[in-house]
Amino acid sequence: MKSLYVIDYWIPFPQSEYGGLITLIAENDQEAFEILSAEDSVSDDYPTEMMNRIINAQKFNLVDDYESGVIDAFLT
């Protein structure tokens, strides 16, 4: 079963001030991480922080089968 992830992606100062809100569909946390890692607009310089944000994201189970991927991303 796939889920809709709402990820509050923020890397605090002094590491970075990069952040935003990302919504995506994935089967599990690992797939969500792989999807984000493949996105050019998402920094993968902080993989541990990214995975922590994915694990702690709001997740909503989807009834129908949707294609995995990023739905929307607001990034600063």
C-alpha positions in Angstrom: 0.0 0.0 0.0 1.3 3.4 -0.9 1.1 6.6 1.2 1.0 10.3 0.6 3.9 11.9 2.5 3.9 15.5 3.6 7.5 16.3 4.4 8.6 19.4 6.3 12.1 19.5 4.9 14.3 21.9 6.8 18.0 21.8 7.5 18.6 24.3 10.4 21.4 26.9 10.6 24.4 26.6 10.8 24.4 23.6 8.5 22.2 25.3 5.9 19.0 27.4 5.7 17.6 25.2 3.0 14.1 23.9 3.4 10.5 23.6 2.2 7.4 21.5 2.1 7.4 18.4 -0.2 4.5 16.1 -0.9 5.1 12.8 -2.6 3.7 9.3 -3.0 5.8 6.3 -2.0 5.4 2.7 -0.9 7.7 3.1 2.1 10.3 5.5 3.7 13.2 4.0 1.7 11.3 4.6 -1.6 10.5 8.2 -0.5 14.2 8.7 0.2 15.2 7.3 -3.2 12.7 9.6 -5.0 14.0 12.7 -3.2 17.6 11.8 -3.8 16.9 11.6 -7.5 15.3 15.1 -7.6 17.6 17.8 -8.9 15.8 20.5 -6.9 16.3 18.7 -3.5 19.7 18.9 -1.9 21.1 15.5 -1.0 24.0 16.9 1.0 22.3 15.9 4.3 21.1 12.3 3.8 20.7 11.6 7.5 18.6 14.8 8.0 16.5 14.0 4.9 15.8 10.4 6.2 14.8 11.7 9.6 12.3 14.1 8.0 10.9 11.3 5.9 10.5 9.0 8.9 8.7 11.8 10.9 6.6 13.0 8.0 2.8 12.9 8.0 1.7 9.9 6.1 -1.7 9.2 4.7 -2.6 5.7 3.3 -3.9 5.7 -0.2 -6.8 3.5 -1.2 -6.1 3.4 -4.9 -2.8 2.6 -6.6 -1.0 5.8 -7.7 2.4 6.2 -9.3 5.2 6.9 -6.9 6.8 10.3 -7.3 6.9 13.9 -6.1 3.5 15.6 -6.3 4.6 19.1 -5.3 7.6 20.8 -3.8 7.9 24.3 -2.3 11.6 24.9 -1.7 13.6 27.9 -0.6 
